[in-house]
């Protein structure tokens, strides 16, 4: 179905993607109060893969294509790093720092991608973009001093959460750089399915070695756990991706990417409104500095 005739449809899709992801982060934070990070990530990958396979088949596309075997290994490897490992670190960080502080850490995604692009793709930055990276990093590091208005979150917990969050962004950046050439020449949904398969396969391999493996499996049949895990999984793993695809298809890539960055702002606002997390002056200042850095990195080239 061609939607190109609808005014600003691409921009609406591109803005809807980070909004869905923001709600997903809030739901994941809520689910994380009773569901461990490993269980939540495993469930997300199972449901996301099922939805992805159904979508590909519904579109009449094949799951196995006449592509080089190396392409499949790259996608699977990217999924292990970006979905199996990075998303697990994301859930671990979210449980420690909360959605509000995560919105600031989330701005480190841009410099993580830039660092990997410079390291592996030979790309470079203008001086003003380096200044933007410095702003983002300063905002993320400042999170370690943001423990709530009454210091209710231990500093050690916040520091560990920040380190986990930064590592999550770096591993996610590695996984993106790995598949960048394939994304430019192949169907994105096909990439999505095989990356999820890699992430899910990784978690299934290590599941038998976990002491809580029986508890993890039982969570899939626990109605209370399912009601907490399913909404965030649908919004974050599936719907936000569909909207992101629509934004990239019907809007200019530069416009869509800037609108996608509003996820940090949405997450922060929703954390305050729905989770009642504090909106302190330090948190607001950190978010503003982080977003300003993202803007400089985006438009400074």
Backbone as CSV, one residue per row, in Angstrom:
resi,resn,N_x,N_y,N_z,CA_x,CA_y,CA_z,C_x,C_y,C_z
1,UNK,0.848,-1.205,0.000,0.000,0.000,0.000,0.879,1.249,0.000
2,UNK,0.655,2.126,-0.966,1.449,3.338,-1.099,0.799,4.470,-0.302
3,UNK,1.542,4.991,0.687,1.030,6.074,1.535,1.708,7.407,1.233
4,UNK,2.479,7.437,0.145,3.266,8.639,-0.147,2.398,9.860,-0.429
5,UNK,1.128,9.652,-0.766,0.254,10.788,-1.052,-0.256,11.502,0.183
6,UNK,-0.072,10.913,1.351,-0.536,11.536,2.609,0.509,12.533,3.075
7,UNK,0.123,13.795,3.256,1.093,14.821,3.670,1.782,14.466,4.987
8,UNK,3.089,14.622,5.022,3.905,14.422,6.223,3.766,13.020,6.818
9,UNK,3.401,12.017,6.025,3.243,10.666,6.553,4.582,10.123,7.054
10,UNK,5.662,10.428,6.335,6.985,9.967,6.761,7.393,10.567,8.091
11,UNK,7.132,11.871,8.241,7.472,12.543,9.502,6.643,11.990,10.659
12,UNK,5.374,11.671,10.399,4.523,11.104,11.452,5.022,9.731,11.868
13,UNK,5.440,8.926,10.884,6.008,7.618,11.204,7.290,7.777,12.022
14,UNK,8.156,8.695,11.569,9.450,8.881,12.225,9.297,9.401,13.646
15,UNK,8.235,10.152,13.903,7.979,10.648,15.250,7.268,9.597,16.095
16,UNK,6.480,8.744,15.449,5.777,7.693,16.174,6.724,6.618,16.683
17,UNK,7.812,6.364,15.954,8.760,5.319,16.348,9.387,5.587,17.724
18,UNK,9.974,6.768,17.964,10.548,7.014,19.291,9.489,7.113,20.379
19,UNK,8.280,7.537,20.014,7.211,7.606,21.017,6.836,6.200,21.470
20,UNK,6.717,5.271,20.523,6.433,3.876,20.873,7.563,3.286,21.704
21,UNK,8.805,3.592,21.313,9.937,3.076,22.064,9.963,3.634,23.485
22,UNK,9.596,4.911,23.627,9.563,5.524,24.956,8.550,4.824,25.859
23,UNK,7.362,4.566,25.329,6.367,3.829,26.113,6.879,2.421,26.426
24,UNK,7.593,1.816,25.470,8.138,0.470,25.688,9.145,0.481,26.829
25,UNK,9.991,1.518,26.899,10.973,1.622,27.974,10.266,1.719,29.327
26,UNK,9.191,2.509,29.387,8.416,2.628,30.625,7.822,1.272,31.007
27,UNK,7.290,0.552,30.030,6.709,-0.769,30.287,7.784,-1.778,30.681
28,UNK,8.953,-1.697,30.059,10.056,-2.582,30.424,10.529,-2.285,31.854
29,UNK,10.531,-1.015,32.211,10.908,-0.639,33.580,9.907,-1.214,34.573
30,UNK,8.633,-1.139,34.238,7.576,-1.703,35.082,7.716,-3.218,35.164
31,UNK,7.949,-3.862,34.030,8.114,-5.314,34.023,9.348,-5.728,34.806
32,UNK,10.387,-4.909,34.752,11.637,-5.234,35.433,11.533,-5.245,36.938
33,UNK,10.439,-4.732,37.475,10.245,-4.758,38.925,9.999,-6.173,39.437
34,UNK,9.499,-7.065,38.578,9.223,-8.443,38.984,9.879,-9.481,38.073
35,UNK,10.254,-9.070,36.867,10.837,-10.006,35.905,12.322,-9.696,35.738
36,UNK,13.213,-10.675,35.942,14.655,-10.449,35.797,15.021,-10.075,34.357
37,UNK,16.133,-9.345,34.162,16.545,-8.911,32.828,16.691,-10.050,31.824
38,UNK,17.265,-11.172,32.240,17.469,-12.282,31.307,16.131,-12.816,30.802
39,UNK,15.190,-13.000,31.717,13.862,-13.510,31.341,13.165,-12.547,30.400
40,UNK,13.247,-11.260,30.713,12.590,-10.246,29.894,13.183,-10.203,28.493
41,UNK,14.499,-10.301,28.399,15.142,-10.263,27.091,14.823,-11.517,26.284
42,UNK,14.807,-12.673,26.946,14.473,-13.914,26.256,13.053,-13.861,25.714
43,UNK,12.122,-13.398,26.533,10.723,-13.295,26.103,10.587,-12.326,24.935
44,UNK,11.254,-11.183,25.041,11.200,-10.174,23.983,11.684,-10.748,22.656
45,UNK,12.741,-11.528,22.718,13.301,-12.093,21.491,12.401,-13.166,20.889
46,UNK,11.788,-13.989,21.740,10.885,-15.033,21.248,9.687,-14.407,20.541
47,UNK,9.029,-13.474,21.217,7.828,-12.844,20.652,8.188,-12.000,19.435
48,UNK,9.284,-11.253,19.519,9.704,-10.424,18.393,10.007,-11.250,17.159
49,UNK,10.660,-12.404,17.361,10.974,-13.271,16.222,9.701,-13.829,15.596
50,UNK,8.755,-14.249,16.425,7.491,-14.778,15.903,6.752,-13.718,15.087
51,UNK,6.684,-12.499,15.614,6.012,-11.415,14.899,6.744,-11.079,13.602
52,UNK,8.074,-11.099,13.653,8.850,-10.812,12.459,8.651,-11.853,11.371
53,UNK,8.654,-13.133,11.757,8.443,-14.210,10.790,7.058,-14.106,10.168
54,UNK,6.038,-13.857,10.994,4.667,-13.723,10.472,4.584,-12.561,9.489
55,UNK,5.244,-11.449,9.804,5.217,-10.278,8.922,5.884,-10.572,7.587
56,UNK,7.057,-11.209,7.633,7.773,-11.536,6.387,6.932,-12.461,5.521
57,UNK,6.346,-13.492,6.126,5.526,-14.434,5.362,4.267,-13.761,4.826
58,UNK,3.670,-12.860,5.635,2.464,-12.155,5.196,2.747,-11.244,4.003
59,UNK,3.979,-10.758,3.923,4.377,-9.905,2.801,4.743,-10.731,1.570
60,UNK,4.723,-12.058,1.733,5.050,-12.929,0.608,6.527,-13.061,0.328
61,UNK,7.360,-12.692,1.316,8.812,-12.775,1.130,9.353,-14.076,1.736
62,UNK,10.427,-14.607,1.189,11.011,-15.832,1.734,11.890,-15.545,2.952
63,UNK,11.959,-16.502,3.862,12.835,-16.373,5.022,14.272,-16.752,4.671
64,UNK,14.417,-17.671,3.709,15.749,-18.066,3.257,15.952,-17.573,1.828
65,UNK,16.967,-16.767,1.643,17.224,-16.188,0.333,18.541,-16.702,-0.231
66,UNK,18.713,-16.525,-1.525,19.944,-16.965,-2.188,21.047,-15.937,-1.960
67,UNK,21.394,-15.776,-0.689,22.455,-14.851,-0.303,23.676,-15.654,0.136
68,UNK,24.863,-15.053,0.086,26.066,-15.757,0.560,25.899,-16.190,2.020
69,UNK,26.449,-17.332,2.347,26.344,-17.841,3.716,26.975,-16.877,4.711
70,UNK,27.966,-16.129,4.253,28.619,-15.158,5.135,27.650,-14.076,5.588
71,UNK,26.671,-13.723,4.732,25.665,-12.731,5.120,24.851,-13.217,6.314
72,UNK,24.480,-14.480,6.278,23.706,-15.047,7.387,24.529,-15.050,8.676
73,UNK,25.808,-15.384,8.581,26.651,-15.391,9.768,26.852,-13.984,10.324
74,UNK,26.954,-13.007,9.442,27.085,-11.617,9.896,25.821,-11.189,10.642
75,UNK,24.654,-11.508,10.081,23.396,-11.151,10.732,23.249,-11.845,12.077
76,UNK,23.575,-13.121,12.123,23.475,-13.869,13.378,24.452,-13.319,14.413
77,UNK,25.690,-13.026,13.981,26.677,-12.452,14.892,26.246,-11.092,15.407
78,UNK,25.684,-10.281,14.511,25.177,-8.971,14.906,24.047,-9.114,15.921
79,UNK,23.197,-10.129,15.720,22.102,-10.361,16.654,22.599,-10.802,18.020
80,UNK,23.633,-11.633,18.049,24.206,-12.072,19.330,24.706,-10.864,20.124
81,UNK,25.416,-9.963,19.425,25.991,-8.802,20.102,24.930,-7.739,20.426
82,UNK,24.103,-7.409,19.419,23.179,-6.282,19.570,21.870,-6.608,20.252
83,UNK,21.452,-7.877,20.209,20.162,-8.258,20.791,20.347,-9.180,21.997
84,UNK,21.230,-10.176,21.845,21.459,-11.081,22.957,22.198,-10.419,24.101
85,UNK,23.279,-9.678,23.782,24.117,-9.064,24.821,23.691,-7.633,25.135
86,UNK,23.601,-6.784,24.106,23.312,-5.367,24.337,21.959,-5.140,25.013
87,UNK,20.930,-5.816,24.532,19.607,-5.622,25.137,19.556,-6.134,26.570
88,UNK,20.312,-7.191,26.858,20.383,-7.688,28.231,21.040,-6.652,29.139
89,UNK,22.116,-6.040,28.657,22.770,-4.969,29.411,21.840,-3.777,29.593
90,UNK,21.030,-3.483,28.557,20.059,-2.396,28.638,19.061,-2.622,29.770
91,UNK,18.520,-3.833,29.853,17.559,-4.139,30.913,18.212,-4.078,32.291
92,UNK,19.453,-4.524,32.381,20.175,-4.473,33.654,20.416,-3.026,34.085
93,UNK,20.760,-2.178,33.139,20.977,-0.766,33.439,19.667,-0.080,33.811
94,UNK,18.604,-0.375,33.063,17.299,0.248,33.309,16.800,-0.075,34.712
95,UNK,16.999,-1.298,35.164,16.575,-1.693,36.503,17.319,-0.916,37.584
96,UNK,18.548,-0.506,37.300,19.365,0.170,38.313,19.150,1.677,38.352
97,UNK,19.035,2.306,37.195,18.988,3.777,37.177,17.584,4.336,36.951
98,UNK,16.642,3.517,36.439,15.307,4.016,36.148,15.223,4.633,34.765
99,UNK,14.003,4.882,34.321,13.782,5.377,32.959,14.267,6.813,32.773
100,UNK,14.117,7.643,33.823,14.503,9.050,33.707,15.985,9.218,33.436
101,UNK,16.819,8.564,34.239,18.263,8.658,34.032,18.684,7.914,32.764
102,UNK,17.954,6.842,32.423,18.267,6.143,31.177,18.091,7.050,29.970
103,UNK,17.137,7.968,30.022,16.916,8.870,28.893,18.165,9.696,28.600
104,UNK,18.947,9.990,29.640,20.192,10.741,29.446,21.284,9.816,28.908
105,UNK,21.403,8.625,29.503,22.388,7.656,29.031,22.123,7.299,27.572
106,UNK,20.859,7.284,27.185,20.459,6.927,25.825,21.082,7.839,24.763
107,UNK,21.410,9.073,25.151,22.019,9.999,24.183,23.421,9.557,23.782
108,UNK,24.020,8.622,24.538,25.368,8.144,24.196,25.364,7.210,22.989
109,UNK,24.179,6.898,22.483,24.100,6.018,21.306,24.794,6.651,20.101
110,UNK,24.570,7.950,19.899,25.179,8.642,18.752,26.702,8.600,18.782
111,UNK,27.355,9.011,19.902,28.821,8.926,19.902,29.334,7.488,19.829
112,UNK,28.545,6.532,20.296,28.957,5.127,20.189,29.018,4.709,18.729
113,UNK,27.986,5.073,17.961,27.975,4.782,16.527,29.138,5.491,15.828
114,UNK,29.359,6.757,16.218,30.430,7.546,15.603,31.790,6.910,15.874
115,UNK,32.008,6.494,17.129,33.283,5.882,17.503,33.548,4.631,16.673
116,UNK,32.536,3.794,16.520,32.693,2.562,15.755,32.859,2.846,14.263
117,UNK,32.158,3.886,13.765,32.279,4.250,12.349,33.680,4.770,12.039
118,UNK,34.255,5.533,12.967,35.620,6.023,12.782,36.609,4.867,12.835
119,UNK,36.353,3.958,13.775,37.281,2.850,14.003,37.271,1.841,12.855
120,UNK,36.066,1.521,12.348,35.949,0.434,11.368,35.625,0.897,9.950
121,UNK,35.009,2.091,9.812,34.600,2.540,8.485,35.419,3.718,7.966
122,UNK,36.338,4.215,8.779,37.201,5.296,8.335,36.502,6.643,8.221
123,UNK,35.364,6.820,8.878,34.652,8.100,8.823,35.326,9.118,9.747
124,UNK,34.998,10.392,9.551,35.603,11.454,10.361,34.546,12.472,10.777
125,UNK,34.906,13.332,11.745,33.974,14.333,12.269,34.555,15.734,12.133
126,UNK,33.668,16.709,11.991,34.068,18.113,12.018,34.286,18.528,13.472
127,UNK,35.034,19.602,13.719,35.293,20.035,15.100,34.019,20.266,15.921
128,UNK,33.010,20.869,15.310,31.782,21.130,16.054,31.090,19.817,16.445
129,UNK,31.249,18.796,15.636,30.674,17.500,15.976,31.410,16.855,17.147
130,UNK,32.719,17.031,17.200,33.481,16.540,18.344,33.032,17.245,19.623
131,UNK,32.709,18.524,19.510,32.194,19.263,20.673,30.854,18.681,21.112
132,UNK,30.028,18.314,20.131,28.754,17.673,20.455,28.948,16.353,21.177
133,UNK,29.935,15.565,20.719,30.247,14.298,21.394,30.674,14.555,22.834
134,UNK,31.483,15.604,23.032,31.937,15.950,24.388,30.759,16.324,25.284
135,UNK,29.784,17.044,24.724,28.589,17.404,25.504,27.813,16.155,25.916
136,UNK,27.647,15.227,24.983,26.904,13.997,25.276,27.597,13.198,26.377
137,UNK,28.902,13.042,26.253,29.653,12.266,27.234,29.620,12.930,28.606
138,UNK,29.686,14.255,28.633,29.622,14.960,29.921,28.253,14.779,30.565
139,UNK,27.198,14.776,29.740,25.851,14.567,30.274,25.702,13.165,30.842
140,UNK,26.249,12.177,30.133,26.156,10.787,30.596,26.954,10.585,31.879
141,UNK,28.163,11.139,31.929,28.983,11.007,33.126,28.352,11.732,34.317
142,UNK,27.631,12.818,34.049,26.975,13.560,35.122,25.860,12.751,35.786
143,UNK,25.369,11.731,35.088,24.315,10.884,35.658,24.775,10.235,36.956
144,UNK,26.089,9.980,37.073,26.593,9.325,38.281,26.391,10.176,39.531
145,UNK,26.111,11.473,39.376,25.830,12.339,40.522,24.340,12.572,40.715
146,UNK,23.521,11.914,39.906,22.071,12.116,39.977,21.418,10.902,40.625
147,UNK,21.202,10.981,41.940,20.667,9.832,42.670,19.268,10.086,43.217
148,UNK,18.584,11.051,42.661,17.259,11.384,43.181,17.364,12.542,44.153
149,UNK,16.262,13.261,44.414,16.295,14.454,45.265,16.734,14.160,46.693
150,UNK,16.561,12.933,47.164,16.921,12.573,48.535,17.997,11.494,48.566
151,UNK,18.669,11.310,47.451,19.726,10.310,47.381,19.239,8.905,47.603
152,UNK,17.983,8.630,47.151,17.384,7.323,47.420,18.009,6.182,46.630
153,UNK,18.733,6.491,45.543,19.416,5.455,44.776,20.897,5.484,45.152
154,UNK,21.449,4.384,45.680,22.869,4.367,46.066,23.776,4.729,44.901
155,UNK,24.835,5.481,45.193,25.733,5.928,44.135,26.359,4.749,43.403
156,UNK,26.724,3.704,44.136,27.328,2.528,43.501,26.384,1.918,42.478
157,UNK,25.085,1.871,42.819,24.087,1.323,41.898,24.000,2.153,40.627
158,UNK,24.034,3.481,40.786,23.958,4.368,39.626,25.202,4.227,38.752
159,UNK,26.380,4.176,39.388,27.630,4.045,38.632,27.634,2.742,37.829
160,UNK,27.229,1.646,38.470,27.162,0.365,37.764,26.152,0.448,36.617
161,UNK,25.013,1.100,36.878,23.995,1.261,35.841,24.503,2.052,34.656
162,UNK,25.264,3.122,34.926,25.833,3.940,33.847,26.830,3.124,33.024
163,UNK,27.684,2.366,33.692,28.665,1.542,32.988,27.977,0.473,32.138
164,UNK,26.929,-0.140,32.692,26.169,-1.122,31.923,25.499,-0.467,30.718
165,UNK,24.958,0.739,30.935,24.282,1.458,29.853,25.231,1.848,28.735
166,UNK,26.415,2.359,29.100,27.401,2.741,28.090,27.855,1.507,27.310
167,UNK,28.076,0.402,28.020,28.478,-0.843,27.354,27.376,-1.331,26.422
168,UNK,26.131,-1.157,26.849,24.996,-1.542,25.995,24.997,-0.731,24.706
169,UNK,25.263,0.566,24.802,25.293,1.413,23.616,26.466,1.051,22.707
170,UNK,27.625,0.751,23.298,28.801,0.396,22.498,28.588,-0.928,21.761
171,UNK,28.047,-1.925,22.453,27.804,-3.215,21.802,26.720,-3.086,20.734
172,UNK,25.732,-2.236,21.008,24.709,-1.998,19.999,25.314,-1.345,18.762
173,UNK,26.232,-0.408,18.988,26.893,0.253,17.866,27.715,-0.744,17.055
174,UNK,28.412,-1.662,17.727,29.183,-2.690,17.016,28.266,-3.509,16.125
175,UNK,27.111,-3.891,16.666,26.181,-4.729,15.897,25.622,-3.991,14.688
176,UNK,25.412,-2.694,14.825,24.895,-1.895,13.701,25.951,-1.753,12.611
177,UNK,27.186,-1.455,13.023,28.272,-1.300,12.052,28.503,-2.604,11.301
178,UNK,28.344,-3.739,11.984,28.535,-5.046,11.345,27.589,-5.249,10.162
179,UNK,26.329,-4.811,10.336,25.324,-5.098,9.306,25.068,-3.923,8.369
180,UNK,25.794,-2.812,8.560,25.525,-1.632,7.742,25.580,-1.920,6.239
181,UNK,26.600,-2.615,5.735,26.615,-2.904,4.287,25.412,-3.742,3.845
182,UNK,24.967,-4.678,4.678,23.824,-5.515,4.324,22.522,-4.726,4.349
183,UNK,22.424,-3.791,5.297,21.206,-2.981,5.374,21.003,-2.147,4.125
184,UNK,22.105,-1.776,3.497,22.028,-0.924,2.316,21.630,-1.690,1.057
185,UNK,21.746,-3.024,1.100,21.502,-3.799,-0.120,20.444,-4.892,0.024
186,UNK,19.904,-5.076,1.225,18.915,-6.143,1.429,17.697,-5.612,2.162
187,UNK,16.657,-6.434,2.220,15.409,-6.058,2.881,15.603,-5.992,4.391
188,UNK,15.096,-4.927,5.010,15.330,-4.709,6.440,14.610,-5.742,7.309
189,UNK,13.391,-6.153,6.912,12.671,-7.133,7.706,13.387,-8.482,7.697
190,UNK,13.983,-8.826,6.591,14.760,-10.064,6.501,15.949,-9.986,7.450
191,UNK,16.623,-8.824,7.465,17.719,-8.595,8.408,17.227,-8.708,9.843
192,UNK,16.075,-8.117,10.106,15.498,-8.095,11.445,15.271,-9.510,11.970
193,UNK,14.698,-10.368,11.142,14.389,-11.738,11.556,15.660,-12.514,11.879
194,UNK,16.672,-12.425,11.015,17.876,-13.210,11.230,18.724,-12.673,12.378
195,UNK,18.689,-11.360,12.609,19.385,-10.807,13.780,18.699,-11.261,15.058
196,UNK,17.369,-11.257,15.067,16.649,-11.745,16.237,16.923,-13.220,16.479
197,UNK,17.033,-13.973,15.402,17.340,-15.394,15.538,18.703,-15.582,16.207
198,UNK,19.668,-14.745,15.839,20.980,-14.810,16.472,20.923,-14.476,17.946
199,UNK,20.193,-13.402,18.289,20.065,-13.013,19.686,19.356,-14.069,20.510
200,UNK,18.286,-14.631,19.959,17.531,-15.669,20.658,18.372,-16.931,20.811
201,UNK,19.077,-17.312,19.749,19.920,-18.504,19.805,20.981,-18.392,20.885
202,UNK,21.578,-17.211,21.018,22.589,-16.975,22.046,22.018,-17.196,23.439
203,UNK,20.832,-16.681,23.678,20.228,-16.794,25.000,19.784,-18.228,25.297
204,UNK,19.338,-18.934,24.269,18.937,-20.334,24.459,20.144,-21.211,24.761
205,UNK,21.305,-20.846,24.223,22.523,-21.622,24.481,22.951,-21.489,25.941
206,UNK,22.853,-20.281,26.500,23.316,-20.079,27.876,22.232,-20.360,28.918
207,UNK,20.977,-20.491,28.481,19.881,-20.754,29.424,20.110,-22.003,30.270
208,UNK,20.520,-23.152,29.702,20.691,-24.360,30.526,21.743,-24.229,31.618
209,UNK,22.659,-23.253,31.484,23.730,-23.092,32.455,23.373,-22.121,33.575
210,UNK,22.179,-21.538,33.519,21.743,-20.610,34.546,21.073,-21.372,35.695
211,UNK,21.393,-21.006,36.944,20.768,-21.697,38.079,19.270,-21.436,38.188
212,UNK,18.798,-20.334,37.591,17.371,-19.995,37.664,16.613,-20.380,36.398
213,UNK,17.148,-21.353,35.634,16.559,-21.693,34.334,15.104,-22.138,34.445
214,UNK,14.763,-22.869,35.492,13.382,-23.320,35.645,12.451,-22.136,35.913
215,UNK,12.903,-21.188,36.687,12.111,-19.989,36.968,11.907,-19.168,35.701
216,UNK,12.950,-19.111,34.876,12.854,-18.382,33.613,11.779,-18.994,32.727
217,UNK,11.796,-20.307,32.602,10.826,-21.003,31.760,9.410,-20.843,32.309
218,UNK,9.260,-20.909,33.628,7.934,-20.795,34.236,7.327,-19.412,34.014
219,UNK,8.169,-18.395,33.874,7.661,-17.031,33.655,6.859,-16.931,32.366
220,UNK,7.170,-17.785,31.390,6.456,-17.762,30.115,5.020,-18.249,30.277
221,UNK,4.729,-18.954,31.362,3.372,-19.420,31.604,2.694,-18.695,32.740
222,UNK,3.385,-17.706,33.303,2.829,-16.923,34.409,2.053,-15.738,33.847
223,UNK,0.751,-15.722,34.086,-0.112,-14.673,33.513,0.326,-13.293,33.972
224,UNK,0.694,-13.152,35.228,1.117,-11.851,35.744,2.372,-11.365,35.033
225,UNK,3.344,-12.275,34.855,4.571,-11.893,34.156,4.294,-11.567,32.687
226,UNK,3.417,-12.344,32.062,3.091,-12.116,30.652,2.457,-10.750,30.443
227,UNK,1.549,-10.360,31.348,0.881,-9.059,31.210,1.867,-7.910,31.371
228,UNK,2.965,-8.161,32.054,3.985,-7.125,32.207,4.953,-7.107,31.030
229,UNK,5.262,-8.269,30.462,6.272,-8.357,29.409,5.719,-8.094,28.014
230,UNK,4.499,-8.524,27.747,3.971,-8.497,26.381,3.778,-7.092,25.807
231,UNK,3.178,-6.131,26.548,2.958,-4.799,25.947,4.251,-4.118,25.512
232,UNK,5.270,-4.142,26.379,6.538,-3.516,26.020,7.210,-4.200,24.846
233,UNK,7.079,-5.526,24.800,7.663,-6.284,23.692,7.017,-5.905,22.374
234,UNK,5.696,-5.821,22.351,4.993,-5.468,21.113,5.361,-4.063,20.661
235,UNK,5.371,-3.105,21.597,5.672,-1.723,21.239,7.147,-1.532,20.877
236,UNK,8.026,-2.118,21.688,9.448,-1.851,21.522,10.148,-2.693,20.486
237,UNK,9.756,-3.963,20.376,10.455,-4.864,19.465,9.806,-4.933,18.093
238,UNK,8.531,-4.582,18.009,7.829,-4.764,16.739,7.278,-3.443,16.173
239,UNK,6.354,-2.807,16.881,5.668,-1.641,16.323,6.614,-0.477,16.064
240,UNK,7.517,-0.214,17.009,8.443,0.903,16.806,9.318,0.670,15.578
241,UNK,9.660,-0.599,15.315,10.447,-0.913,14.117,9.648,-0.636,12.850
242,UNK,8.358,-1.012,12.859,7.520,-0.767,11.691,7.432,0.735,11.385
243,UNK,7.254,1.515,12.442,7.152,2.967,12.265,8.489,3.550,11.811
244,UNK,9.580,3.002,12.348,10.905,3.466,11.941,11.126,3.211,10.450
245,UNK,10.705,2.025,10.003,10.808,1.701,8.582,9.997,2.667,7.733
246,UNK,8.777,2.965,8.197,7.926,3.904,7.475,8.536,5.286,7.394
247,UNK,9.175,5.709,8.482,9.827,7.014,8.485,10.973,7.079,7.498
248,UNK,11.784,6.020,7.472,12.907,5.986,6.549,12.443,5.894,5.095
249,UNK,11.286,5.278,4.880,10.782,5.100,3.521,10.160,6.378,2.963
250,UNK,9.366,7.071,3.788,8.573,8.193,3.271,9.102,9.579,3.647
251,UNK,10.130,9.651,4.477,10.714,10.945,4.826,12.193,10.937,4.482
252,UNK,12.793,12.108,4.404,14.233,12.195,4.186,14.947,11.553,5.370
253,UNK,16.030,10.840,5.098,16.746,10.130,6.155,17.236,11.086,7.240
254,UNK,17.691,12.290,6.825,18.193,13.259,7.797,17.084,13.724,8.733
255,UNK,15.901,13.963,8.164,14.756,14.398,8.976,14.300,13.275,9.902
256,UNK,14.218,12.065,9.371,13.753,10.926,10.156,14.695,10.643,11.321
257,UNK,16.007,10.723,11.081,16.962,10.411,12.137,16.887,11.413,13.280
258,UNK,16.666,12.686,12.943,16.529,13.712,13.990,15.266,13.469,14.814
259,UNK,14.165,13.153,14.155,12.929,12.876,14.869,13.063,11.630,15.743
260,UNK,13.812,10.636,15.288,14.033,9.428,16.081,14.752,9.728,17.389
261,UNK,15.605,10.766,17.382,16.370,11.105,18.580,15.503,11.674,19.700
262,UNK,14.251,12.016,19.391,13.367,12.562,20.434,12.971,11.511,21.462
263,UNK,13.406,10.254,21.273,13.071,9.205,22.236,13.562,9.554,23.637
264,UNK,14.726,10.194,23.743,15.252,10.565,25.061,14.309,11.512,25.778
265,UNK,13.793,12.497,25.046,12.858,13.453,25.638,11.556,12.769,26.043
266,UNK,11.028,11.922,25.166,9.787,11.208,25.470,9.948,10.313,26.704
267,UNK,11.074,9.596,26.777,11.313,8.700,27.903,11.359,9.488,29.208
268,UNK,12.052,10.616,29.184,12.173,11.432,30.383,10.804,11.917,30.859
269,UNK,10.010,12.456,29.942,8.687,12.985,30.297,7.773,11.871,30.813
270,UNK,7.767,10.731,30.129,6.908,9.625,30.542,7.350,9.049,31.882
271,UNK,8.656,9.044,32.137,9.148,8.557,33.426,8.636,9.418,34.571
272,UNK,8.565,10.716,34.327,8.055,11.638,35.343,6.545,11.481,35.519
273,UNK,5.815,11.401,34.410,4.356,11.360,34.462,3.810,10.006,34.907
274,UNK,4.390,8.926,34.393,3.831,7.598,34.637,4.512,6.840,35.770
275,UNK,5.831,6.999,35.893,6.552,6.285,36.942,6.820,7.150,38.169
276,UNK,6.454,8.425,38.067,6.637,9.375,39.170,8.109,9.509,39.569
277,UNK,9.007,9.358,38.586,10.408,9.575,38.872,10.678,11.073,38.973
278,UNK,11.653,11.479,39.795,11.879,12.908,40.023,12.408,13.648,38.801
279,UNK,11.916,14.867,38.602,12.409,15.735,37.524,13.236,16.842,38.158
280,UNK,14.418,16.492,38.649,15.269,17.455,39.324,15.950,18.375,38.321
281,UNK,16.503,19.464,38.820,17.198,20.414,37.954,18.403,19.745,37.281
282,UNK,19.095,18.881,38.018,20.252,18.200,37.445,19.836,17.280,36.304
283,UNK,18.745,16.561,36.478,18.280,15.649,35.431,17.860,16.421,34.183
284,UNK,17.125,17.511,34.395,16.676,18.317,33.255,17.877,18.919,32.528
285,UNK,18.840,19.434,33.306,20.039,20.022,32.700,20.831,18.964,31.930
286,UNK,20.958,17.769,32.512,21.687,16.693,31.845,21.029,16.292,30.533
287,UNK,19.697,16.230,30.543,18.966,15.873,29.324,19.148,16.939,28.249
288,UNK,19.071,18.217,28.648,19.236,19.317,27.687,20.630,19.291,27.074
289,UNK,21.645,19.090,27.905,23.025,19.042,27.409,23.196,17.860,26.456
290,UNK,22.636,16.698,26.818,22.745,15.523,25.962,22.082,15.717,24.614
291,UNK,20.883,16.269,24.623,20.153,16.495,23.373,20.853,17.564,22.526
292,UNK,21.408,18.592,23.195,22.168,19.616,22.462,23.372,18.983,21.767
293,UNK,24.022,18.059,22.453,25.147,17.359,21.843,24.728,16.542,20.638
294,UNK,23.589,15.863,20.751,23.065,15.091,19.623,22.784,16.001,18.436
295,UNK,22.224,17.197,18.695,21.924,18.153,17.634,23.195,18.616,16.921
296,UNK,24.251,18.880,17.692,25.516,19.310,17.095,26.139,18.202,16.251
297,UNK,26.067,16.982,16.760,26.613,15.852,16.011,25.835,15.647,14.701
298,UNK,24.505,15.840,14.768,23.650,15.608,13.614,23.803,16.684,12.547
299,UNK,23.811,17.947,12.985,23.803,19.057,12.021,25.171,19.712,11.822
300,UNK,26.186,19.286,12.548,27.479,19.958,12.501,28.392,19.507,11.392
301,UNK,27.950,18.483,10.640,28.812,17.959,9.574,28.834,18.826,8.329
